[in-house]
Amino acid sequence: MKIVDKTAAIEEHWDKGDVLKDKDGYKALIVQNDSKKYCLMDIDSNNTSNERYSTNDIDVYGNPCSSLEELYLNYYAKWHKVPSTLILGE
């Protein structure tokens, strides 16, 4: 009997503004930094950093990438898109 892993064939379409979650439950938002590179900005509510919602290289997950395709190829194995809704507060 042959076992085929069909989960590897599923591709997600990532775009700016998408919310991602990794296997450990950390959450990130796909954004562009001041250098126009794409990065995973930490939006986890458990973040204790003083630089919350920052796109500085030391405050994002991984390294910034030149394109969305490069970002996807570098991080799709650990990060997955999750349903999200933007709620603007007071």
C-alpha positions as a Python dict, from the first residue, in 0.01 Angstrom:
ca = {
    (1, 'M'): (0, 0, 0),
    (2, 'K'): (124, 349, -88),
    (3, 'I'): (51, 649, 136),
    (4, 'V'): (32, 989, -31),
    (5, 'D'): (57, 1308, 175),
    (6, 'K'): (-190, 1542, 5),
    (7, 'T'): (-138, 1825, 256),
    (8, 'A'): (194, 1911, 91),
    (9, 'A'): (13, 1986, -234),
    (10, 'I'): (-211, 2254, -80),
    (11, 'E'): (-92, 2605, -163),
    (12, 'E'): (-206, 2919, 9),
    (13, 'H'): (-218, 3259, -159),
    (14, 'W'): (-48, 3514, 69),
    (15, 'D'): (-94, 3888, 33),
    (16, 'K'): (-27, 4203, 235),
    (17, 'G'): (-262, 4221, 530),
    (18, 'D'): (-302, 3845, 572),
    (19, 'V'): (-277, 3705, 924),
    (20, 'L'): (-58, 3399, 969),
    (21, 'K'): (-11, 3160, 1260),
    (22, 'D'): (276, 2921, 1322),
    (23, 'K'): (264, 2577, 1484),
    (24, 'D'): (344, 2730, 1825),
    (25, 'G'): (49, 2968, 1804),
    (26, 'Y'): (241, 3290, 1732),
    (27, 'K'): (57, 3534, 1505),
    (28, 'A'): (199, 3763, 1238),
    (29, 'L'): (69, 4010, 982),
    (30, 'I'): (218, 4030, 631),
    (31, 'V'): (337, 4389, 581),
    (32, 'Q'): (597, 4588, 391),
    (33, 'N'): (867, 4767, 589),
    (34, 'D'): (1022, 5107, 511),
    (35, 'S'): (1258, 4937, 264),
    (36, 'K'): (958, 4795, 71),
    (37, 'K'): (1048, 4440, 177),
    (38, 'Y'): (781, 4195, 290),
    (39, 'C'): (796, 4069, 645),
    (40, 'L'): (597, 3892, 915),
    (41, 'M'): (521, 4157, 1176),
    (42, 'D'): (459, 4018, 1524),
    (43, 'I'): (97, 4080, 1631),
    (44, 'D'): (88, 3830, 1914),
    (45, 'S'): (-87, 3970, 2221),
    (46, 'N'): (164, 3794, 2448),
    (47, 'N'): (453, 3999, 2308),
    (48, 'T'): (647, 4168, 2588),
    (49, 'S'): (871, 4372, 2357),
    (50, 'N'): (868, 4750, 2378),
    (51, 'E'): (858, 4763, 1996),
    (52, 'R'): (514, 4611, 1943),
    (53, 'Y'): (385, 4634, 1585),
    (54, 'S'): (726, 4729, 1451),
    (55, 'T'): (877, 4637, 1113),
    (56, 'N'): (1237, 4682, 1229),
    (57, 'D'): (1447, 4382, 1125),
    (58, 'I'): (1494, 4270, 1487),
    (59, 'D'): (1121, 4290, 1564),
    (60, 'V'): (982, 4073, 1281),
    (61, 'Y'): (978, 3695, 1244),
    (62, 'G'): (1260, 3577, 1018),
    (63, 'N'): (1421, 3796, 755),
    (64, 'P'): (1242, 4047, 529),
    (65, 'C'): (1198, 3932, 168),
    (66, 'S'): (1198, 4116, -166),
    (67, 'S'): (869, 3963, -286),
    (68, 'L'): (560, 3789, -154),
    (69, 'E'): (664, 3479, -346),
    (70, 'E'): (1002, 3473, -168),
    (71, 'L'): (827, 3525, 168),
    (72, 'Y'): (593, 3234, 96),
    (73, 'L'): (873, 3002, -18),
    (74, 'N'): (1079, 3084, 293),
    (75, 'Y'): (803, 3044, 550),
    (76, 'Y'): (513, 2830, 420),
    (77, 'A'): (644, 2521, 601),
    (78, 'K'): (602, 2688, 943),
    (79, 'W'): (334, 2954, 889),
    (80, 'H'): (-25, 2919, 764),
    (81, 'K'): (-292, 3173, 678),
    (82, 'V'): (-581, 3198, 923),
    (83, 'P'): (-924, 3357, 886),
    (84, 'S'): (-922, 3706, 1031),
    (85, 'T'): (-1132, 4018, 1063),
    (86, 'L'): (-1005, 4369, 1122),
    (87, 'I'): (-1182, 4537, 1412),
    (88, 'L'): (-1108, 4904, 1465),
    (89, 'G'): (-1130, 5005, 1830),
    (90, 'E'): (-1195, 5331, 2001),
}
